[in-house]
Amino acid sequence: MATPLVVSDVAKSFTMHLRDGIKLPVVTGVSFSIRAGECAVLGGPSGAGKSSILKMLYGNYAVDEGQIIVQHEDGLIDLATASRRTAST
């Protein structure tokens, strides 16, 4: 069986439109995988990007770079590029 979750070189930044378009990199180069039955912890200090990573995993934040591959009943889905319809079925 394939690894159910693989995060590869994921990055996310935010643009502050009311501050002359300043870009704030939130997370860069995040990679990890979780096998079936495994338990994982996202650890780090405040502002390290833990919540942003979770929001990318469940689709509230778009991924700027990289891949989030999830094992689905029909195969593998890259959440970073999948349509909302594909990711929710």
Gaussian input, Z-matrix of N, CA and C with variables (Angstrom, degrees):
# hf/3-21g

backbone

0 1
 N
 C     1     B1
 C     2     B2     1     A1
 N     3     B3     2     A2     1     D1
 C     4     B4     3     A3     2     D2
 C     5     B5     4     A4     3     D3
 N     6     B6     5     A5     4     D4
 C     7     B7     6     A6     5     D5
 C     8     B8     7     A7     6     D6
 N     9     B9     8     A8     7     D7
 C    10    B10     9     A9     8     D8
 C    11    B11    10    A10     9     D9
 N    12    B12    11    A11    10    D10
 C    13    B13    12    A12    11    D11
 C    14    B14    13    A13    12    D12
 N    15    B15    14    A14    13    D13
 C    16    B16    15    A15    14    D14
 C    17    B17    16    A16    15    D15
 N    18    B18    17    A17    16    D16
 C    19    B19    18    A18    17    D17
 C    20    B20    19    A19    18    D18
 N    21    B21    20    A20    19    D19
 C    22    B22    21    A21    20    D20
 C    23    B23    22    A22    21    D21
 N    24    B24    23    A23    22    D22
 C    25    B25    24    A24    23    D23
 C    26    B26    25    A25    24    D24
 N    27    B27    26    A26    25    D25
 C    28    B28    27    A27    26    D26
 C    29    B29    28    A28    27    D27
 N    30    B30    29    A29    28    D28
 C    31    B31    30    A30    29    D29
 C    32    B32    31    A31    30    D30
 N    33    B33    32    A32    31    D31
 C    34    B34    33    A33    32    D32
 C    35    B35    34    A34    33    D33
 N    36    B36    35    A35    34    D34
 C    37    B37    36    A36    35    D35
 C    38    B38    37    A37    36    D36
 N    39    B39    38    A38    37    D37
 C    40    B40    39    A39    38    D38
 C    41    B41    40    A40    39    D39
 N    42    B42    41    A41    40    D40
 C    43    B43    42    A42    41    D41
 C    44    B44    43    A43    42    D42
 N    45    B45    44    A44    43    D43
 C    46    B46    45    A45    44    D44
 C    47    B47    46    A46    45    D45
 N    48    B48    47    A47    46    D46
 C    49    B49    48    A48    47    D47
 C    50    B50    49    A49    48    D48
 N    51    B51    50    A50    49    D49
 C    52    B52    51    A51    50    D50
 C    53    B53    52    A52    51    D51
 N    54    B54    53    A53    52    D52
 C    55    B55    54    A54    53    D53
 C    56    B56    55    A55    54    D54
 N    57    B57    56    A56    55    D55
 C    58    B58    57    A57    56    D56
 C    59    B59    58    A58    57    D57
 N    60    B60    59    A59    58    D58
 C    61    B61    60    A60    59    D59
 C    62    B62    61    A61    60    D60
 N    63    B63    62    A62    61    D61
 C    64    B64    63    A63    62    D62
 C    65    B65    64    A64    63    D63
 N    66    B66    65    A65    64    D64
 C    67    B67    66    A66    65    D65
 C    68    B68    67    A67    66    D66
 N    69    B69    68    A68    67    D67
 C    70    B70    69    A69    68    D68
 C    71    B71    70    A70    69    D69
 N    72    B72    71    A71    70    D70
 C    73    B73    72    A72    71    D71
 C    74    B74    73    A73    72    D72
 N    75    B75    74    A74    73    D73
 C    76    B76    75    A75    74    D74
 C    77    B77    76    A76    75    D75
 N    78    B78    77    A77    76    D76
 C    79    B79    78    A78    77    D77
 C    80    B80    79    A79    78    D78
 N    81    B81    80    A80    79    D79
 C    82    B82    81    A81    80    D80
 C    83    B83    82    A82    81    D81
 N    84    B84    83    A83    82    D82
 C    85    B85    84    A84    83    D83
 C    86    B86    85    A85    84    D84
 N    87    B87    86    A86    85    D85
 C    88    B88    87    A87    86    D86
 C    89    B89    88    A88    87    D87
 N    90    B90    89    A89    88    D88
 C    91    B91    90    A90    89    D89
 C    92    B92    91    A91    90    D90
 N    93    B93    92    A92    91    D91
 C    94    B94    93    A93    92    D92
 C    95    B95    94    A94    93    D93
 N    96    B96    95    A95    94    D94
 C    97    B97    96    A96    95    D95
 C    98    B98    97    A97    96    D96
 N    99    B99    98    A98    97    D97
 C   100   B100    99    A99    98    D98
 C   101   B101   100   A100    99    D99
 N   102   B102   101   A101   100   D100
 C   103   B103   102   A102   101   D101
 C   104   B104   103   A103   102   D102
 N   105   B105   104   A104   103   D103
 C   106   B106   105   A105   104   D104
 C   107   B107   106   A106   105   D105
 N   108   B108   107   A107   106   D106
 C   109   B109   108   A108   107   D107
 C   110   B110   109   A109   108   D108
 N   111   B111   110   A110   109   D109
 C   112   B112   111   A111   110   D110
 C   113   B113   112   A112   111   D111
 N   114   B114   113   A113   112   D112
 C   115   B115   114   A114   113   D113
 C   116   B116   115   A115   114   D114
 N   117   B117   116   A116   115   D115
 C   118   B118   117   A117   116   D116
 C   119   B119   118   A118   117   D117
 N   120   B120   119   A119   118   D118
 C   121   B121   120   A120   119   D119
 C   122   B122   121   A121   120   D120
 N   123   B123   122   A122   121   D121
 C   124   B124   123   A123   122   D122
 C   125   B125   124   A124   123   D123
 N   126   B126   125   A125   124   D124
 C   127   B127   126   A126   125   D125
 C   128   B128   127   A127   126   D126
 N   129   B129   128   A128   127   D127
 C   130   B130   129   A129   128   D128
 C   131   B131   130   A130   129   D129
 N   132   B132   131   A131   130   D130
 C   133   B133   132   A132   131   D131
 C   134   B134   133   A133   132   D132
 N   135   B135   134   A134   133   D133
 C   136   B136   135   A135   134   D134
 C   137   B137   136   A136   135   D135
 N   138   B138   137   A137   136   D136
 C   139   B139   138   A138   137   D137
 C   140   B140   139   A139   138   D138
 N   141   B141   140   A140   139   D139
 C   142   B142   141   A141   140   D140
 C   143   B143   142   A142   141   D141
 N   144   B144   143   A143   142   D142
 C   145   B145   144   A144   143   D143
 C   146   B146   145   A145   144   D144
 N   147   B147   146   A146   145   D145
 C   148   B148   147   A147   146   D146
 C   149   B149   148   A148   147   D147
 N   150   B150   149   A149   148   D148
 C   151   B151   150   A150   149   D149
 C   152   B152   151   A151   150   D150
 N   153   B153   152   A152   151   D151
 C   154   B154   153   A153   152   D152
 C   155   B155   154   A154   153   D153
 N   156   B156   155   A155   154   D154
 C   157   B157   156   A156   155   D155
 C   158   B158   157   A157   156   D156
 N   159   B159   158   A158   157   D157
 C   160   B160   159   A159   158   D158
 C   161   B161   160   A160   159   D159
 N   162   B162   161   A161   160   D160
 C   163   B163   162   A162   161   D161
 C   164   B164   163   A163   162   D162
 N   165   B165   164   A164   163   D163
 C   166   B166   165   A165   164   D164
 C   167   B167   166   A166   165   D165
 N   168   B168   167   A167   166   D166
 C   169   B169   168   A168   167   D167
 C   170   B170   169   A169   168   D168
 N   171   B171   170   A170   169   D169
 C   172   B172   171   A171   170   D170
 C   173   B173   172   A172   171   D171
 N   174   B174   173   A173   172   D172
 C   175   B175   174   A174   173   D173
 C   176   B176   175   A175   174   D174
 N   177   B177   176   A176   175   D175
 C   178   B178   177   A177   176   D176
 C   179   B179   178   A178   177   D177
 N   180   B180   179   A179   178   D178
 C   181   B181   180   A180   179   D179
 C   182   B182   181   A181   180   D180
 N   183   B183   182   A182   181   D181
 C   184   B184   183   A183   182   D182
 C   185   B185   184   A184   183   D183
 N   186   B186   185   A185   184   D184
 C   187   B187   186   A186   185   D185
 C   188   B188   187   A187   186   D186
 N   189   B189   188   A188   187   D187
 C   190   B190   189   A189   188   D188
 C   191   B191   190   A190   189   D189
 N   192   B192   191   A191   190   D190
 C   193   B193   192   A192   191   D191
 C   194   B194   193   A193   192   D192
 N   195   B195   194   A194   193   D193
 C   196   B196   195   A195   194   D194
 C   197   B197   196   A196   195   D195
 N   198   B198   197   A197   196   D196
 C   199   B199   198   A198   197   D197
 C   200   B200   199   A199   198   D198
 N   201   B201   200   A200   199   D199
 C   202   B202   201   A201   200   D200
 C   203   B203   202   A202   201   D201
 N   204   B204   203   A203   202   D202
 C   205   B205   204   A204   203   D203
 C   206   B206   205   A205   204   D204
 N   207   B207   206   A206   205   D205
 C   208   B208   207   A207   206   D206
 C   209   B209   208   A208   207   D207
 N   210   B210   209   A209   208   D208
 C   211   B211   210   A210   209   D209
 C   212   B212   211   A211   210   D210
 N   213   B213   212   A212   211   D211
 C   214   B214   213   A213   212   D212
 C   215   B215   214   A214   213   D213
 N   216   B216   215   A215   214   D214
 C   217   B217   216   A216   215   D215
 C   218   B218   217   A217   216   D216
 N   219   B219   218   A218   217   D217
 C   220   B220   219   A219   218   D218
 C   221   B221   220   A220   219   D219
 N   222   B222   221   A221   220   D220
 C   223   B223   222   A222   221   D221
 C   224   B224   223   A223   222   D222
 N   225   B225   224   A224   223   D223
 C   226   B226   225   A225   224   D224
 C   227   B227   226   A226   225   D225
 N   228   B228   227   A227   226   D226
 C   229   B229   228   A228   227   D227
 C   230   B230   229   A229   228   D228
 N   231   B231   230   A230   229   D229
 C   232   B232   231   A231   230   D230
 C   233   B233   232   A232   231   D231
 N   234   B234   233   A233   232   D232
 C   235   B235   234   A234   233   D233
 C   236   B236   235   A235   234   D234
 N   237   B237   236   A236   235   D235
 C   238   B238   237   A237   236   D236
 C   239   B239   238   A238   237   D237
 N   240   B240   239   A239   238   D238
 C   241   B241   240   A240   239   D239
 C   242   B242   241   A241   240   D240
 N   243   B243   242   A242   241   D241
 C   244   B244   243   A243   242   D242
 C   245   B245   244   A244   243   D243
 N   246   B246   245   A245   244   D244
 C   247   B247   246   A246   245   D245
 C   248   B248   247   A247   246   D246
 N   249   B249   248   A248   247   D247
 C   250   B250   249   A249   248   D248
 C   251   B251   250   A250   249   D249
 N   252   B252   251   A251   250   D250
 C   253   B253   252   A252   251   D251
 C   254   B254   253   A253   252   D252
 N   255   B255   254   A254   253   D253
 C   256   B256   255   A255   254   D254
 C   257   B257   256   A256   255   D255
 N   258   B258   257   A257   256   D256
 C   259   B259   258   A258   257   D257
 C   260   B260   259   A259   258   D258
 N   261   B261   260   A260   259   D259
 C   262   B262   261   A261   260   D260
 C   263   B263   262   A262   261   D261
 N   264   B264   263   A263   262   D262
 C   265   B265   264   A264   263   D263
 C   266   B266   265   A265   264   D264

   B1=1.4585
   B2=1.5231
   B3=1.3265
   B4=1.4643
   B5=1.5253
   B6=1.3120
   B7=1.4586
   B8=1.5296
   B9=1.3505
   B10=1.4631
   B11=1.5260
   B12=1.3439
   B13=1.4664
   B14=1.5156
   B15=1.3296
   B16=1.4624
   B17=1.5229
   B18=1.3246
   B19=1.4654
   B20=1.5197
   B21=1.3411
   B22=1.4662
   B23=1.5237
   B24=1.3203
   B25=1.4663
   B26=1.5306
   B27=1.3271
   B28=1.4613
   B29=1.5273
   B30=1.3287
   B31=1.4625
   B32=1.5251
   B33=1.3264
   B34=1.4641
   B35=1.5165
   B36=1.3174
   B37=1.4618
   B38=1.5243
   B39=1.3111
   B40=1.4582
   B41=1.5157
   B42=1.3298
   B43=1.4580
   B44=1.5196
   B45=1.3243
   B46=1.4642
   B47=1.5302
   B48=1.3198
   B49=1.4585
   B50=1.5250
   B51=1.3032
   B52=1.4624
   B53=1.5236
   B54=1.3185
   B55=1.4731
   B56=1.5257
   B57=1.3244
   B58=1.4717
   B59=1.5242
   B60=1.3233
   B61=1.4580
   B62=1.5166
   B63=1.3237
   B64=1.4692
   B65=1.5251
   B66=1.3451
   B67=1.4697
   B68=1.5200
   B69=1.3126
   B70=1.4600
   B71=1.5220
   B72=1.3374
   B73=1.4641
   B74=1.5287
   B75=1.3240
   B76=1.4648
   B77=1.5235
   B78=1.3287
   B79=1.4645
   B80=1.5238
   B81=1.3227
   B82=1.4651
   B83=1.5227
   B84=1.3220
   B85=1.4602
   B86=1.5131
   B87=1.3245
   B88=1.4663
   B89=1.5284
   B90=1.3247
   B91=1.4662
   B92=1.5245
   B93=1.3266
   B94=1.4644
   B95=1.5218
   B96=1.3131
   B97=1.4626
   B98=1.5190
   B99=1.3158
   B100=1.4625
   B101=1.5277
   B102=1.3234
   B103=1.4695
   B104=1.5319
   B105=1.3010
   B106=1.4666
   B107=1.5249
   B108=1.3226
   B109=1.4538
   B110=1.5126
   B111=1.3264
   B112=1.4613
   B113=1.5237
   B114=1.3150
   B115=1.4546
   B116=1.5236
   B117=1.3206
   B118=1.4640
   B119=1.5205
   B120=1.3242
   B121=1.4603
   B122=1.5176
   B123=1.3333
   B124=1.4588
   B125=1.5176
   B126=1.3055
   B127=1.4517
   B128=1.5123
   B129=1.3162
   B130=1.4531
   B131=1.5132
   B132=1.3202
   B133=1.4605
   B134=1.5280
   B135=1.3106
   B136=1.4529
   B137=1.5272
   B138=1.3141
   B139=1.4581
   B140=1.5129
   B141=1.3322
   B142=1.4677
   B143=1.5285
   B144=1.3353
   B145=1.4567
   B146=1.5164
   B147=1.3226
   B148=1.4712
   B149=1.5267
   B150=1.3040
   B151=1.4674
   B152=1.5192
   B153=1.3112
   B154=1.4711
   B155=1.5219
   B156=1.3245
   B157=1.4670
   B158=1.5268
   B159=1.3273
   B160=1.4652
   B161=1.5282
   B162=1.3183
   B163=1.4666
   B164=1.5234
   B165=1.3308
   B166=1.4630
   B167=1.5273
   B168=1.3329
   B169=1.4645
   B170=1.5197
   B171=1.3359
   B172=1.4669
   B173=1.5225
   B174=1.3347
   B175=1.4542
   B176=1.5105
   B177=1.3211
   B178=1.4593
   B179=1.5233
   B180=1.3180
   B181=1.4664
   B182=1.5174
   B183=1.3256
   B184=1.4628
   B185=1.5255
   B186=1.3113
   B187=1.4648
   B188=1.5241
   B189=1.3312
   B190=1.4682
   B191=1.5215
   B192=1.3169
   B193=1.4672
   B194=1.5215
   B195=1.3293
   B196=1.4562
   B197=1.5159
   B198=1.3277
   B199=1.4634
   B200=1.5210
   B201=1.3182
   B202=1.4612
   B203=1.5238
   B204=1.3260
   B205=1.4574
   B206=1.5268
   B207=1.3293
   B208=1.4612
   B209=1.5245
   B210=1.3260
   B211=1.4667
   B212=1.5191
   B213=1.3172
   B214=1.4620
   B215=1.5201
   B216=1.2971
   B217=1.4681
   B218=1.5273
   B219=1.3333
   B220=1.4640
   B221=1.5247
   B222=1.3033
   B223=1.4625
   B224=1.5115
   B225=1.3279
   B226=1.4579
   B227=1.5233
   B228=1.3301
   B229=1.4635
   B230=1.5191
   B231=1.3370
   B232=1.4620
   B233=1.5224
   B234=1.3265
   B235=1.4581
   B236=1.5217
   B237=1.3261
   B238=1.4611
   B239=1.5235
   B240=1.3339
   B241=1.4634
   B242=1.5261
   B243=1.3201
   B244=1.4714
   B245=1.5201
   B246=1.3235
   B247=1.4597
   B248=1.5245
   B249=1.3116
   B250=1.4648
   B251=1.5283
   B252=1.2986
   B253=1.4703
   B254=1.5252
   B255=1.3319
   B256=1.4649
   B257=1.5179
   B258=1.3307
   B259=1.4580
   B260=1.5243
   B261=1.3211
   B262=1.4659
   B263=1.5219
   B264=1.3273
   B265=1.4664
   B266=1.5036
   A1=109.43
   A2=116.20
   A3=121.13
   A4=110.21
   A5=116.13
   A6=121.26
   A7=108.08
   A8=118.93
   A9=121.16
   A10=115.90
   A11=118.12
   A12=120.17
   A13=109.41
   A14=115.64
   A15=121.58
   A16=107.94
   A17=116.38
   A18=123.04
   A19=106.62
   A20=116.36
   A21=120.48
   A22=111.61
   A23=115.88
   A24=123.47
   A25=112.81
   A26=116.23
   A27=122.41
   A28=110.68
   A29=114.72
   A30=121.01
   A31=109.24
   A32=115.50
   A33=122.26
   A34=108.74
   A35=115.92
   A36=120.70
   A37=108.32
   A38=115.49
   A39=121.71
   A40=108.78
   A41=116.18
   A42=121.79
   A43=108.52
   A44=115.52
   A45=121.36
   A46=107.63
   A47=116.00
   A48=121.46
   A49=112.66
   A50=118.24
   A51=120.98
   A52=112.40
   A53=117.26
   A54=123.22
   A55=109.80
   A56=115.73
   A57=122.19
   A58=113.19
   A59=117.54
   A60=120.84
   A61=115.06
   A62=117.38
   A63=120.98
   A64=108.89
   A65=116.53
   A66=121.69
   A67=109.58
   A68=115.96
   A69=121.81
   A70=109.09
   A71=118.01
   A72=119.28
   A73=109.50
   A74=116.32
   A75=120.86
   A76=110.22
   A77=116.48
   A78=121.92
   A79=108.56
   A80=116.25
   A81=121.06
   A82=109.17
   A83=115.44
   A84=121.04
   A85=116.24
   A86=118.00
   A87=121.10
   A88=109.50
   A89=116.15
   A90=121.91
   A91=109.90
   A92=116.02
   A93=121.80
   A94=108.17
   A95=116.01
   A96=120.62
   A97=108.48
   A98=114.85
   A99=121.02
   A100=107.57
   A101=115.77
   A102=121.70
   A103=110.10
   A104=115.25
   A105=121.08
   A106=109.57
   A107=116.85
   A108=122.30
   A109=114.80
   A110=117.17
   A111=121.26
   A112=110.25
   A113=115.95
   A114=123.06
   A115=107.48
   A116=117.33
   A117=120.78
   A118=110.25
   A119=115.30
   A120=122.46
   A121=108.22
   A122=116.96
   A123=121.37
   A124=106.39
   A125=116.14
   A126=120.58
   A127=111.38
   A128=116.08
   A129=120.77
   A130=110.42
   A131=115.65
   A132=120.00
   A133=111.86
   A134=116.15
   A135=122.30
   A136=109.80
   A137=116.44
   A138=120.54
   A139=114.76
   A140=117.86
   A141=120.90
   A142=112.68
   A143=118.06
   A144=121.16
   A145=115.21
   A146=117.48
   A147=120.66
   A148=111.73
   A149=117.23
   A150=120.90
   A151=111.18
   A152=117.51
   A153=120.56
   A154=110.87
   A155=117.18
   A156=120.69
   A157=109.63
   A158=117.27
   A159=120.34
   A160=111.31
   A161=117.35
   A162=120.51
   A163=111.48
   A164=117.93
   A165=120.16
   A166=110.02
   A167=117.24
   A168=120.84
   A169=112.10
   A170=117.25
   A171=116.94
   A172=113.04
   A173=117.43
   A174=121.57
   A175=117.98
   A176=118.93
   A177=119.71
   A178=112.74
   A179=117.56
   A180=122.19
   A181=108.63
   A182=115.76
   A183=120.79
   A184=109.19
   A185=116.06
   A186=122.56
   A187=108.05
   A188=117.97
   A189=121.40
   A190=111.63
   A191=116.66
   A192=122.39
   A193=108.75
   A194=115.98
   A195=121.63
   A196=113.29
   A197=114.59
   A198=122.24
   A199=110.87
   A200=114.85
   A201=122.04
   A202=105.53
   A203=116.48
   A204=122.51
   A205=108.99
   A206=115.64
   A207=122.25
   A208=108.69
   A209=116.05
   A210=121.26
   A211=108.15
   A212=116.33
   A213=122.88
   A214=107.48
   A215=118.03
   A216=120.15
   A217=112.69
   A218=118.18
   A219=121.82
   A220=113.13
   A221=118.69
   A222=121.39
   A223=111.27
   A224=115.46
   A225=121.48
   A226=110.45
   A227=116.05
   A228=122.04
   A229=108.03
   A230=116.65
   A231=121.77
   A232=106.99
   A233=116.95
   A234=121.17
   A235=112.55
   A236=117.41
   A237=120.79
   A238=111.79
   A239=117.37
   A240=120.24
   A241=113.63
   A242=118.33
   A243=121.41
   A244=110.92
   A245=115.14
   A246=119.13
   A247=108.19
   A248=116.55
   A249=119.94
   A250=110.39
   A251=117.01
   A252=121.16
   A253=110.85
   A254=117.21
   A255=121.49
   A256=110.79
   A257=116.84
   A258=121.36
   A259=112.18
   A260=117.81
   A261=119.45
   A262=113.61
   A263=118.87
   A264=119.82
   A265=111.96
   D1=141.89
   D2=178.83
   D3=-70.12
   D4=159.98
   D5=175.21
   D6=-67.21
   D7=125.02
   D8=-175.04
   D9=-62.65
   D10=-26.06
   D11=-179.48
   D12=-142.68
   D13=123.98
   D14=175.84
   D15=-131.75
   D16=120.57
   D17=176.62
   D18=-109.38
   D19=122.01
   D20=-174.11
   D21=-125.34
   D22=113.69
   D23=171.63
   D24=51.16
   D25=46.08
   D26=-176.84
   D27=-80.59
   D28=141.13
   D29=177.35
   D30=-137.15
   D31=149.82
   D32=177.59
   D33=-147.02
   D34=135.72
   D35=174.33
   D36=-136.49
   D37=160.89
   D38=177.36
   D39=-120.80
   D40=143.01
   D41=177.57
   D42=-104.84
   D43=126.86
   D44=177.92
   D45=-92.18
   D46=92.59
   D47=-173.86
   D48=-65.26
   D49=-30.64
   D50=179.72
   D51=-86.20
   D52=2.11
   D53=178.51
   D54=-122.06
   D55=48.60
   D56=177.66
   D57=60.44
   D58=29.27
   D59=175.66
   D60=71.34
   D61=24.04
   D62=178.37
   D63=-58.97
   D64=131.28
   D65=177.21
   D66=-98.39
   D67=128.79
   D68=177.98
   D69=-110.54
   D70=111.41
   D71=175.27
   D72=-71.73
   D73=123.28
   D74=-177.88
   D75=-92.93
   D76=-50.58
   D77=175.19
   D78=-138.41
   D79=145.14
   D80=176.94
   D81=-140.10
   D82=139.76
   D83=173.64
   D84=63.62
   D85=32.22
   D86=-179.51
   D87=-80.20
   D88=126.99
   D89=178.01
   D90=-141.08
   D91=134.54
   D92=172.62
   D93=-167.37
   D94=165.09
   D95=174.35
   D96=-138.34
   D97=151.53
   D98=179.29
   D99=-130.13
   D100=124.12
   D101=179.27
   D102=-87.90
   D103=162.05
   D104=178.53
   D105=-55.71
   D106=132.18
   D107=178.51
   D108=84.69
   D109=-8.03
   D110=-179.53
   D111=-81.67
   D112=150.61
   D113=175.01
   D114=-114.63
   D115=135.85
   D116=-177.99
   D117=-128.06
   D118=153.97
   D119=177.87
   D120=-125.99
   D121=131.91
   D122=170.38
   D123=-95.24
   D124=108.09
   D125=-177.80
   D126=-112.88
   D127=157.50
   D128=176.94
   D129=152.15
   D130=168.82
   D131=-178.38
   D132=-72.50
   D133=168.37
   D134=175.97
   D135=-55.94
   D136=133.55
   D137=178.90
   D138=86.21
   D139=4.97
   D140=-177.72
   D141=-77.30
   D142=-16.30
   D143=178.24
   D144=107.90
   D145=11.68
   D146=-178.49
   D147=-59.46
   D148=-49.21
   D149=-179.64
   D150=-65.95
   D151=-36.82
   D152=178.43
   D153=-64.25
   D154=-38.80
   D155=177.14
   D156=-62.53
   D157=-46.84
   D158=178.91
   D159=-61.31
   D160=-40.86
   D161=-179.95
   D162=-66.68
   D163=-31.05
   D164=173.60
   D165=-69.89
   D166=-37.91
   D167=-179.88
   D168=-63.92
   D169=-40.25
   D170=-178.97
   D171=-99.57
   D172=11.49
   D173=166.75
   D174=90.40
   D175=4.11
   D176=177.63
   D177=-75.00
   D178=-28.30
   D179=176.44
   D180=-114.86
   D181=137.47
   D182=173.38
   D183=-74.48
   D184=150.30
   D185=177.75
   D186=-90.46
   D187=128.33
   D188=178.30
   D189=-77.78
   D190=-41.16
   D191=-178.96
   D192=-144.07
   D193=156.15
   D194=174.34
   D195=93.15
   D196=-169.38
   D197=-176.44
   D198=-133.85
   D199=146.33
   D200=169.07
   D201=-126.66
   D202=102.31
   D203=-176.16
   D204=-98.59
   D205=126.05
   D206=-179.31
   D207=-121.32
   D208=134.21
   D209=174.34
   D210=-73.47
   D211=123.10
   D212=179.09
   D213=-118.96
   D214=162.76
   D215=-178.08
   D216=-57.25
   D217=-28.52
   D218=-179.96
   D219=-96.52
   D220=3.67
   D221=-178.86
   D222=136.06
   D223=-149.68
   D224=-178.06
   D225=-101.67
   D226=141.11
   D227=177.05
   D228=-124.77
   D229=133.00
   D230=172.70
   D231=-92.30
   D232=105.12
   D233=-177.94
   D234=-64.41
   D235=-21.52
   D236=-179.94
   D237=-70.36
   D238=-25.83
   D239=-176.67
   D240=-122.42
   D241=-7.70
   D242=-177.25
   D243=-70.70
   D244=148.50
   D245=173.30
   D246=-71.49
   D247=159.09
   D248=179.56
   D249=-59.65
   D250=-35.75
   D251=-179.94
   D252=-65.52
   D253=-44.88
   D254=179.85
   D255=-63.79
   D256=-43.43
   D257=-175.79
   D258=-70.03
   D259=-24.53
   D260=-175.03
   D261=-95.48
   D262=-7.30
   D263=-178.45
   D264=-85.46

